[in-house]
């Protein structure tokens, strides 16, 4: 069945049915041109997904009947947060889209010393709204069971304050690769338990500064090489998530 997932609040589920409203209803009726009898996928906030059939629609609301539970597990066995130093242009949008497809649970846009991009509060608010929309669309397309969250733009201190919430904290650091230390990611993936939480910091185009490296080490983060080659900032999260999937899913 070729249909995107639709993510609903738990309150939208009623008995053996659900009500789709707002932008989702408009998109399905006006853009997708869906009709009663068409089948879709709906997921609740608890990551439970169902095949469903459209019962009736009026443009503002779409009522569906739940058909069967989808047993397939499409989430990574651990929660992965990508904290990414703000890169130039629309690279972060690409990261959000592709990393959502690869299983990321959360994104933290991060102001770092070598970030060229600087966002004021007004611009940041609009960006975060757009970034969350991109994450939702990517999650729907890739049949995720949940929509990753894109937080507000963090300062470096705000990031460090969250480190205690995670089982494993890493930062991508090319100097580690130059020193021949290539095993940290592999070791971390051997040690982390199912449903564990991992935080990975990726620097912007200029990388992570020496001051930031020191602060990360002091906060319990471990430097992580991503192979012997130098990766672009937008490639690093995809490499990390692919390695996680290979180690824990395949």
C-alpha positions as CSV (number, residue, x, y, z in Angstrom):
1,X,0.0,0.0,0.0
2,X,1.6,3.3,-1.1
3,X,0.4,6.0,1.3
4,X,2.1,8.4,3.6
5,X,1.6,8.2,7.4
6,X,-0.6,10.8,9.1
7,X,0.4,11.8,12.6
8,X,-2.6,12.7,14.9
9,X,-3.0,13.7,18.5
10,X,-4.4,11.0,20.8
11,X,-7.5,13.2,21.3
12,X,-8.3,12.8,17.6
13,X,-8.8,9.0,18.0
14,X,-12.4,8.0,19.0
15,X,-13.2,4.4,19.5
16,X,-12.5,2.5,16.3
17,X,-12.1,5.7,14.3
18,X,-10.2,9.0,14.1
19,X,-10.8,12.6,12.9
20,X,-8.3,14.4,10.7
21,X,-8.5,18.2,10.8
22,X,-6.5,21.3,9.8
23,X,-3.8,21.4,7.2
24,X,-3.7,17.6,7.0
25,X,-7.4,17.4,6.1
26,X,-6.9,20.2,3.5
27,X,-3.9,18.6,2.0
28,X,-5.6,15.2,1.7
29,X,-8.8,16.6,0.2
30,X,-7.5,19.4,-2.0
31,X,-4.0,18.4,-2.9
32,X,-4.1,14.6,-2.8
33,X,-7.7,14.5,-4.0
34,X,-8.5,11.6,-1.8
35,X,-12.0,10.2,-1.6
36,X,-14.2,8.1,0.7
37,X,-13.0,4.5,0.5
38,X,-9.3,5.4,0.1
39,X,-6.9,3.8,2.5
40,X,-4.3,5.7,4.6
41,X,-2.1,5.2,7.6
42,X,-2.7,7.0,10.9
43,X,-0.3,7.1,13.9
44,X,-1.0,8.4,17.4
45,X,1.4,10.0,19.9
46,X,2.3,6.6,21.4
47,X,3.8,5.5,18.1
48,X,0.9,3.1,17.4
49,X,0.0,3.1,13.7
50,X,-3.1,1.7,11.9
51,X,-4.3,1.2,8.4
52,X,-7.5,3.2,8.0
53,X,-10.2,3.8,5.5
54,X,-11.7,7.2,4.8
55,X,-15.4,7.1,5.8
56,X,-16.5,10.7,5.0
57,X,-14.9,14.1,4.4
58,X,-16.1,17.7,4.1
59,X,-12.9,19.6,3.4
60,X,-12.5,20.7,7.0
61,X,-12.6,17.3,8.6
62,X,-12.0,13.8,7.5
63,X,-13.4,10.8,9.4
64,X,-11.6,7.5,9.1
65,X,-12.3,4.0,10.3
66,X,-9.4,2.1,11.8
67,X,-8.8,-1.2,10.0
68,X,-5.8,-3.0,11.4
69,X,-2.8,-2.3,13.6
70,X,0.5,-2.1,11.7
71,X,2.9,-4.4,13.5
72,X,6.1,-3.3,11.6
73,X,8.6,-1.4,13.7
74,X,10.1,1.5,11.8
75,X,11.9,3.4,14.7
76,X,15.5,2.9,15.6
77,X,16.0,0.9,18.8
78,X,17.6,4.0,20.5
79,X,16.7,7.6,20.5
80,X,19.2,9.8,18.6
81,X,19.4,13.6,19.0
82,X,21.4,15.5,16.5
83,X,22.8,18.8,17.8
84,X,24.0,20.6,14.7
85,X,26.0,23.8,14.5
86,X,24.0,26.1,12.2
87,X,25.4,25.7,8.7
88,X,25.2,28.0,5.7
89,X,22.2,28.2,3.3
90,X,19.6,25.6,3.4
91,X,21.9,22.7,4.4
92,X,20.1,22.2,7.8
93,X,16.8,21.7,6.0
94,X,18.5,18.9,4.0
95,X,19.9,17.4,7.2
96,X,16.5,17.4,8.8
97,X,14.8,15.8,5.9
98,X,17.4,13.0,5.3
99,X,18.2,12.4,9.0
100,X,14.5,12.0,9.7
101,X,14.3,9.4,7.0
102,X,17.3,7.7,8.7
103,X,15.6,7.6,12.1
104,X,16.7,10.7,14.1
105,X,14.4,11.5,17.1
106,X,15.3,15.1,17.7
107,X,17.2,18.0,16.2
108,X,18.9,20.8,18.1
109,X,20.0,23.8,15.9
110,X,23.1,25.1,17.7
111,X,24.8,28.4,17.7
112,X,28.6,27.6,17.7
113,X,31.7,29.7,17.5
114,X,32.4,28.9,13.9
115,X,28.8,29.2,12.7
116,X,28.6,31.9,10.0
117,X,24.8,32.0,10.3
118,X,23.4,34.1,13.1
119,X,19.7,34.2,13.7
120,X,17.8,36.8,15.7
121,X,14.7,35.7,17.7
122,X,12.2,36.6,15.0
123,X,14.1,34.8,12.2
124,X,14.8,31.9,14.4
125,X,11.1,31.4,15.3
126,X,10.1,31.3,11.6
127,X,13.0,28.9,10.8
128,X,12.1,26.5,13.6
129,X,8.5,26.5,12.4
130,X,9.7,25.6,8.9
131,X,12.2,23.0,10.1
132,X,9.4,21.2,12.1
133,X,7.2,21.2,9.0
134,X,10.1,19.6,7.0
135,X,10.5,17.0,9.7
136,X,6.8,16.1,9.7
137,X,6.7,15.8,5.9
138,X,9.8,13.6,5.9
139,X,8.4,11.4,8.7
140,X,5.1,11.0,6.8
141,X,6.9,10.0,3.6
142,X,9.3,7.5,5.3
143,X,6.5,5.9,7.3
144,X,8.0,6.8,10.7
145,X,5.9,6.1,13.8
146,X,6.7,9.5,15.3
147,X,7.7,13.0,14.1
148,X,11.1,14.2,15.2
149,X,11.2,17.5,17.1
150,X,13.2,20.5,16.1
151,X,13.9,22.6,19.2
152,X,14.5,26.3,19.4
153,X,18.0,27.4,18.6
154,X,20.3,26.6,21.5
155,X,23.3,28.3,22.9
156,X,26.3,26.1,23.7
157,X,25.6,26.3,27.4
158,X,22.0,25.2,26.9
159,X,23.3,22.1,25.1
160,X,25.8,21.2,27.8
161,X,23.0,21.6,30.4
162,X,21.1,18.8,28.7
163,X,23.9,16.3,28.6
164,X,22.8,14.5,31.8
165,X,19.6,13.5,30.0
166,X,21.4,11.1,27.7
167,X,23.1,7.7,28.1
168,X,25.8,8.5,25.5
169,X,27.1,11.9,24.4
170,X,29.4,12.1,21.4
171,X,30.8,14.9,19.2
172,X,32.0,14.4,15.7
173,X,35.7,15.5,15.7
174,X,38.0,15.0,12.7
175,X,41.2,15.4,14.8
176,X,40.3,12.1,16.5
177,X,40.4,10.4,13.1
178,X,43.8,12.0,12.3
179,X,45.1,10.4,15.5
180,X,43.9,7.0,14.4
181,X,41.2,6.7,17.0
182,X,38.3,5.3,15.0
183,X,36.5,3.0,17.4
184,X,34.5,5.3,19.7
185,X,31.2,5.1,17.8
186,X,31.4,1.4,17.5
187,X,32.2,1.0,21.2
188,X,29.3,3.3,22.2
189,X,26.9,1.3,20.1
190,X,28.0,-1.9,21.8
191,X,27.4,-0.4,25.2
192,X,24.1,1.4,24.8
193,X,20.9,-0.4,25.7
194,X,17.7,-0.7,23.7
195,X,15.6,2.4,24.2
196,X,18.8,4.3,25.3
197,X,19.3,7.9,24.4
198,X,22.2,9.2,22.4
199,X,23.2,12.9,21.8
200,X,25.6,13.6,18.9
201,X,27.1,17.1,18.3
202,X,28.1,18.0,14.7
203,X,29.9,21.3,14.1
204,X,29.2,23.8,11.3
205,X,31.4,24.2,8.2
206,X,34.4,25.4,10.3
207,X,34.1,22.5,12.7
208,X,34.2,22.5,16.5
209,X,36.6,25.0,18.1
210,X,39.2,24.1,20.7
211,X,37.3,25.9,23.4
212,X,34.1,24.0,22.5
213,X,36.1,20.7,22.5
214,X,37.3,21.4,26.0
215,X,33.8,22.2,27.2
216,X,32.4,19.1,25.6
217,X,35.0,16.9,27.2
218,X,34.5,18.5,30.6
219,X,30.7,17.7,30.3
220,X,31.3,14.0,29.6
221,X,31.1,14.0,25.8
222,X,33.5,11.7,23.9
223,X,35.1,12.6,20.6
224,X,33.9,10.4,17.7
225,X,35.7,9.9,14.4
226,X,33.5,9.2,11.4
227,X,35.9,7.1,9.4
228,X,39.3,8.2,7.9
229,X,37.8,10.7,5.5
230,X,36.7,14.3,6.1
231,X,33.0,14.7,5.7
232,X,30.9,17.8,4.9
233,X,28.9,19.1,7.9
234,X,25.6,18.0,6.3
235,X,27.0,14.5,5.5
236,X,28.1,13.7,9.1
237,X,24.6,13.1,10.6
238,X,23.6,10.8,7.8
239,X,26.9,8.8,8.3
240,X,26.2,8.5,12.0
241,X,22.6,7.4,11.6
242,X,23.5,4.9,8.9
243,X,26.2,3.4,11.2
244,X,23.7,3.2,14.0
245,X,21.1,1.4,11.8
246,X,23.7,-1.0,10.5
247,X,24.9,-1.9,14.0
248,X,21.5,-2.1,15.7
249,X,19.0,-3.1,13.0
250,X,20.6,-5.2,10.3
